[in-house]
Amino acid sequence: MQYSLLKEQYENHYTQNQNRSAEQSRRMTMLKGLASTIGIRDTPLFQLLLFSKIKNYIRFITLRQIYKNFEDVRNMTVGFMHPNIFHSFMNLGVQLEMVEQESHLYRLRESYMVEEDMVSRLVRMESSNYSNTVASILEDYLFVTEAIEAKPSSKLGRIMNQQAYIYMKEVLTYLQEINQLNFFEQITPSFTEDFYTDLGELAFNIYTKENYQQYISQKQFASILDIGCGNGNYIDIHINHSAHIVGVERQEKVYEKLQQKYRDYPHIQLFQEDILDIEFNQEFDMINMSYMLFYLTVEEKEALFNKLKKILGKNGIIVICQYYPDFEVYQELIARYNGKWGLMNRYKFDICNSILAAEVVLNNMLVDFAQAEEWEPFLQLIESCGFEVEEIVPADETYYSYFITIKHKSGGSDDKGYRD
Ligand SMILES: C[S@@+](CC[C@H](N)C(=O)[O-])C[C@H]1O[C@@H](n2cnc3c(N)ncnc32)[C@H](O)[C@@H]1O
């Protein structure tokens, strides 16, 4: 969708917040009831059963962290906590409809409150005489945990190892890192950095690849720069259509795999470097950055976009594939425009938005990242560096991530002085 049209609609929109109510709609409740009667069987309804438990799975992780970290759950404020971690966590609570915000103060909703003598049991993830709401989120948490940990030889494990569930299983496992959340400082995750590169590859093949192929089908690029190219998912798509492709990847292990993969392709040039340290003396028609901006601080991003200003050709484009927590209104507008705002889609978007809000917490709480991406600050940053957004297209069926097309503001200039 052209950004100019989206912006115009955004300025005139009024929020209906319909996708949240999709969770409680009569039709969804009936379908979920049916899925739960059929239970753990290899039928299409199992996907709905698992899906219907995801929000509660994240809710339990969230509730446990609230009780672990805040003495007064009616009055949660940032205090000396890390602001990005605190705010993205509270945003997750609001997204899950567990937390209410009143200016700088956050309050846990009554239905999620736990009696004082049961708090330590809740933090230990043990059952107790909780309210129905809390008991049901714990039950769903345990169900999802059992599903992601199920032995491959078990009935549940066999279902979960199917292609349709592999990515979901990885993501739900990843979200369990929030169980280690520290509100005061970023922590080291329990996996190595190439985990994200491999998770990205899985997501790309399942959800993004076809959309990307369609998205670029009418476009031709003679030269491409792929920043943070990971395992080369995007390079693969362009490999036979572009004369010169440059991939930059700072991780040694990932870079070595890339070198091996493209050893017979002289038109692909690879650099094992940090994009901030590398200088180019050429221009590119297209610059790709997929799930990579959250590795950089605001200052680093500014330096990067100033660098890109010099090396992006006059009519060139930057394509960013990214998710944003403050994007729900745009999601609705784009979905309505594309005729994808039916009940089932709204239900799917809502669950995925909860996963997204949790992923944003991870982008803030783990040392591997600088800070989560947010749409409004991002927009301001690129505009201040002389760029503008041209188009926004969903990168997957769940409207989780988007391809953001950026170009030089007012057509750019012929002399960008990249040889300075
Ligand atoms: C989440 S992965 C995504 C990979 C690929 N773009 C994709 O979408 O499949 C991000 C990659 O960016 C790399 N990266 C992060 N910061 C970087 C930097 N400053 N310079 C170069 N590479 C970077 C990481 O090592 C990682 O492999």
The ligand as an SDF file (V2000), in Angstrom:
LIG
                    3D

 27 29  0  0  0  0  0  0  0  0999 V2000
   18.0600  -11.7870   12.6760 C   0  0  0  0  0  0  0  0  0  0  0  0
   19.3180  -12.0100   11.5690 S   0  0  0  0  0  0  0  0  0  0  0  0
   18.4900  -11.8060   10.0160 C   0  0  0  0  0  0  0  0  0  0  0  0
   19.2780  -12.3190    8.8440 C   0  0  0  0  0  0  0  0  0  0  0  0
   18.7160  -11.9990    7.4540 C   0  0  0  0  0  0  0  0  0  0  0  0
   18.7420  -10.5750    7.1870 N   0  0  0  0  0  0  0  0  0  0  0  0
   17.3270  -12.5390    7.3160 C   0  0  0  0  0  0  0  0  0  0  0  0
   16.3720  -11.8070    7.4260 O   0  0  0  0  0  0  0  0  0  0  0  0
   17.1990  -13.7400    7.1250 O   0  0  0  0  0  0  0  0  0  0  0  0
   20.2400  -10.4980   11.6610 C   0  0  0  0  0  0  0  0  0  0  0  0
   21.6650  -10.6330   11.1670 C   0  0  0  0  0  0  0  0  0  0  0  0
   22.2740   -9.3360   11.1700 O   0  0  0  0  0  0  0  0  0  0  0  0
   23.6240   -9.4880   11.5930 C   0  0  0  0  0  0  0  0  0  0  0  0
   24.0670   -8.1820   12.1100 N   0  0  0  0  0  0  0  0  0  0  0  0
   23.5910   -7.5540   13.1920 C   0  0  0  0  0  0  0  0  0  0  0  0
   24.1910   -6.3760   13.3740 N   0  0  0  0  0  0  0  0  0  0  0  0
   25.0840   -6.2420   12.3680 C   0  0  0  0  0  0  0  0  0  0  0  0
   26.0150   -5.2270   12.0040 C   0  0  0  0  0  0  0  0  0  0  0  0
   26.1480   -4.1160   12.7450 N   0  0  0  0  0  0  0  0  0  0  0  0
   26.7770   -5.4010   10.9020 N   0  0  0  0  0  0  0  0  0  0  0  0
   26.6470   -6.5370   10.1640 C   0  0  0  0  0  0  0  0  0  0  0  0
   25.7970   -7.5420   10.4560 N   0  0  0  0  0  0  0  0  0  0  0  0
   25.0010   -7.3910   11.5510 C   0  0  0  0  0  0  0  0  0  0  0  0
   23.5400  -10.5680   12.6490 C   0  0  0  0  0  0  0  0  0  0  0  0
   24.7890  -11.1830   12.8540 O   0  0  0  0  0  0  0  0  0  0  0  0
   22.4900  -11.5160   12.0730 C   0  0  0  0  0  0  0  0  0  0  0  0
   23.0500  -12.5580   11.3060 O   0  0  0  0  0  0  0  0  0  0  0  0
  1  2  1  0
  2  3  1  0
  2 10  1  0
  3  4  1  0
  4  5  1  0
  5  6  1  0
  5  7  1  0
  7  8  2  0
  7  9  1  0
 10 11  1  0
 11 12  1  0
 11 26  1  0
 12 13  1  0
 13 14  1  0
 13 24  1  0
 14 15  1  0
 14 23  1  0
 15 16  2  0
 16 17  1  0
 17 18  1  0
 17 23  2  0
 18 19  1  0
 18 20  2  0
 20 21  1  0
 21 22  2  0
 22 23  1  0
 24 25  1  0
 24 26  1  0
 26 27  1  0
M  CHG  2   2   1   9  -1
M  END
$$$$
